[in-house]
Amino acid sequence: MNPTATPALIRETFPVGPLQCNCTIIGDPLTKKAIVVDPGGNPELIMARLEVHGLKVVSIIHTHAHLDHFLASGQMKELTGATLHLHKEDQFLWDNLEMQCGMFGVPYMPVPAPDQWLSDDQALDCGYGVALHTPGHTPGSMSFWFPQDKLLIAGDTLFKRGIGRTDLWGGDYATIERSIKQRLYCLDEDATVVTGHGADTRLGDEMRDNPFVRA
């Protein structure tokens, strides 16, 4: 099938969990297959939204392994049977979820190990999407690019007029700056950017007006 002839993806983003991480559902309107990105809490809400759209989750993917982005991943896997995906360089954070929860005063719930490691330029299971390795906020930070829909899920790498903090485990300012300039700012300026927290933005606006990293 010619991807240019396909209808627009189903996309819904909403805040979940104790730190209000943005969880995003990406669904194929034809096959009804879906990806869930960063299920950081409220699995019952995520499942309810999937049901509204009539979608079946095939994979649960993570922009990175800070606690607020995967607290409900185990519950989502149990409810859907979908596989968990993460970049291997963030395994140390995933494995230290209990420590992270203790630091932020968040109740700890064990999460099983990822089923598969994400790699740079890897095709995703839905929407002709591709995974981009964009380290800096964490060593294994990923962004997810859906070119047909001009949609970029940037996690905590790029925010509306901001960038991800680099003072946590494995963060590095020079690395996040390079990721944004070389991996994100080369994409379509008209792309909608779904950030890890807060409002969407437009990629071209960040390229010109982001006070931290400009194109």
C-alpha positions as CSV (number, residue, x, y, z in Angstrom):
1,M,0.0,0.0,0.0
2,N,1.2,3.5,-0.9
3,P,1.8,5.3,2.5
4,T,0.9,8.6,0.9
5,A,-2.6,7.4,0.3
6,T,-3.3,6.3,3.8
7,P,-5.6,8.4,6.1
8,A,-4.1,10.4,9.0
9,L,-3.0,8.5,12.1
10,I,-5.2,8.5,15.2
11,R,-3.2,10.5,17.8
12,E,-4.2,11.3,21.3
13,T,-1.9,12.8,24.0
14,F,-2.8,13.3,27.6
15,P,-1.0,13.7,30.9
16,V,-0.7,10.7,33.2
17,G,0.9,9.7,36.5
18,P,2.2,11.6,39.5
19,L,4.5,13.9,37.4
20,Q,2.0,14.4,34.6
21,C,4.1,12.9,31.8
22,N,2.5,13.1,28.3
23,C,1.3,9.6,27.2
24,T,0.6,9.3,23.5
25,I,-1.5,6.8,21.6
26,I,-0.7,6.4,17.9
27,G,-3.2,4.3,16.0
28,D,-3.5,3.1,12.4
29,P,-7.1,3.8,11.4
30,L,-7.1,1.0,8.9
31,T,-5.5,-1.9,10.8
32,K,-6.5,-0.6,14.2
33,K,-3.0,-1.4,15.5
34,A,-1.6,1.0,18.0
35,I,1.6,2.1,19.8
36,V,1.5,3.5,23.3
37,V,4.3,5.9,24.1
38,D,5.4,6.6,27.7
39,P,2.6,5.1,29.9
40,G,3.7,6.8,33.1
41,G,0.6,6.1,35.1
42,N,-3.2,5.8,35.0
43,P,-3.4,2.5,33.0
44,E,-7.2,2.5,33.3
45,L,-7.3,5.9,31.5
46,I,-5.0,4.7,28.8
47,M,-7.1,1.6,28.2
48,A,-10.3,3.6,28.2
49,R,-8.9,5.9,25.4
50,L,-7.8,2.9,23.4
51,E,-11.2,1.4,23.7
52,V,-12.8,4.6,22.5
53,H,-10.7,4.5,19.4
54,G,-11.2,0.8,18.9
55,L,-7.4,0.1,18.9
56,K,-5.3,-2.9,19.8
57,V,-1.8,-2.2,21.3
58,V,1.0,-4.0,19.6
59,S,4.0,-2.3,21.3
60,I,4.7,0.0,24.2
61,I,7.6,2.3,23.5
62,H,9.6,4.6,25.7
63,T,11.3,7.9,25.0
64,H,13.5,7.2,28.1
65,A,13.5,5.5,31.4
66,H,12.9,8.2,34.0
67,L,10.3,6.9,36.4
68,D,7.4,9.2,35.2
69,H,7.6,7.8,31.7
70,F,7.2,4.0,32.5
71,L,5.5,3.6,35.9
72,A,2.5,1.9,34.3
73,S,4.4,-0.1,31.6
74,G,4.1,-3.4,33.5
75,Q,0.4,-3.0,34.0
76,M,-0.1,-2.0,30.3
77,K,1.8,-5.1,29.2
78,E,-0.3,-7.3,31.4
79,L,-3.5,-5.7,30.1
80,T,-2.6,-5.8,26.4
81,G,0.0,-8.4,25.9
82,A,2.1,-5.8,24.0
83,T,5.9,-5.8,24.1
84,L,8.0,-3.2,26.0
85,H,10.7,-1.3,24.0
86,L,13.6,0.9,25.3
87,H,17.0,1.9,24.1
88,K,19.6,-0.3,25.9
89,E,21.6,2.7,27.2
90,D,18.7,3.5,29.5
91,Q,18.6,0.0,31.0
92,F,20.4,1.3,34.1
93,L,17.6,3.7,34.8
94,W,14.9,1.1,34.1
95,D,16.6,-1.3,36.5
96,N,16.8,1.4,39.2
97,L,13.1,2.3,39.2
98,E,12.8,1.7,43.0
99,M,15.6,4.1,43.7
100,Q,14.0,6.8,41.4
101,C,10.7,6.4,43.1
102,G,12.3,6.8,46.5
103,M,14.0,10.0,45.4
104,F,10.8,11.6,44.1
105,G,8.5,10.2,46.8
106,V,6.5,8.2,44.4
107,P,5.0,4.7,45.3
108,Y,7.1,1.9,43.8
109,M,5.6,-0.8,41.6
110,P,7.9,-3.3,39.9
111,V,8.0,-3.3,36.1
112,P,9.3,-6.3,34.0
113,A,12.4,-6.0,31.9
114,P,12.0,-4.6,28.4
115,D,11.3,-7.2,25.7
116,Q,13.3,-5.5,22.9
117,W,15.9,-2.8,22.6
118,L,15.2,0.1,20.4
119,S,17.9,1.2,17.9
120,D,18.5,4.3,15.9
121,D,16.5,4.5,12.6
122,Q,14.5,1.5,13.6
123,A,11.0,1.2,12.0
124,L,8.1,1.2,14.4
125,D,5.2,-1.1,14.4
126,C,2.6,1.5,13.4
127,G,2.2,4.6,11.2
128,Y,5.4,4.3,9.1
129,G,7.2,5.7,12.2
130,V,10.9,5.6,12.9
131,A,12.9,5.7,16.1
132,L,15.6,8.3,16.4
133,H,18.3,8.0,19.1
134,T,18.5,11.5,20.6
135,P,20.7,11.2,23.8
136,G,21.4,14.0,26.2
137,H,18.5,14.1,28.6
138,T,19.5,10.5,29.2
139,P,22.0,8.3,27.4
140,G,19.2,6.3,25.7
141,S,16.7,9.0,25.0
142,M,14.7,8.4,21.9
143,S,12.4,10.5,19.7
144,F,9.8,9.0,17.4
145,W,9.2,10.5,13.9
146,F,6.1,9.9,11.8
147,P,6.9,11.6,8.5
148,Q,3.6,11.0,6.7
149,D,1.8,12.9,9.4
150,K,4.6,15.4,10.2
151,L,4.5,14.3,13.8
152,L,7.5,14.2,16.2
153,I,7.3,12.7,19.7
154,A,10.3,14.2,21.4
155,G,9.9,13.0,24.9
156,D,12.0,15.2,27.3
157,T,14.5,16.1,24.7
158,L,12.7,19.1,23.3
159,F,10.0,21.2,24.9
160,K,8.0,24.3,23.8
161,R,10.7,27.0,24.2
162,G,12.8,24.6,26.3
163,I,14.9,21.5,26.4
164,G,15.3,18.5,28.7
165,R,17.3,19.0,31.9
166,T,20.8,17.4,31.9
167,D,21.6,17.4,35.6
168,L,20.1,13.9,36.2
169,W,21.7,10.5,35.8
170,G,23.7,10.4,32.5
171,G,22.5,13.7,31.2
172,D,24.8,15.9,29.2
173,Y,24.2,19.4,27.7
174,A,26.5,19.2,24.7
175,T,25.0,15.8,23.8
176,I,21.4,17.0,23.9
177,E,22.3,20.1,22.0
178,R,23.9,18.0,19.3
179,S,20.8,15.6,19.2
180,I,18.4,18.5,18.7
181,K,20.5,20.2,16.0
182,Q,21.5,17.1,14.1
183,R,18.5,14.8,14.5
184,L,15.4,16.9,15.1
185,Y,16.1,20.3,13.5
186,C,16.7,18.6,10.1
187,L,13.1,17.3,10.1
188,D,10.1,19.1,8.5
189,E,9.6,22.6,10.0
190,D,5.9,22.1,9.9
191,A,6.0,19.1,12.1
192,T,3.9,19.1,15.3
193,V,6.2,18.3,18.3
194,V,4.7,16.3,21.1
195,T,6.7,17.0,24.2
196,G,7.3,14.9,27.3
197,H,5.4,17.4,29.5
198,G,3.2,20.3,28.6
199,A,1.9,21.7,25.3
200,D,2.7,20.6,21.8
201,T,4.8,23.0,19.7
202,R,5.8,23.4,16.1
203,L,9.3,22.4,15.0
204,G,10.0,25.5,12.9
205,D,9.1,27.7,15.9
206,E,11.6,25.9,18.1
207,M,14.3,26.1,15.4
208,R,13.9,29.9,15.4
209,D,12.8,30.8,18.9
210,N,14.0,28.2,21.3
211,P,16.2,30.1,23.8
212,F,18.4,27.1,24.5
213,V,19.1,25.5,21.1
214,R,18.5,27.2,17.8
215,A,19.0,25.8,14.3
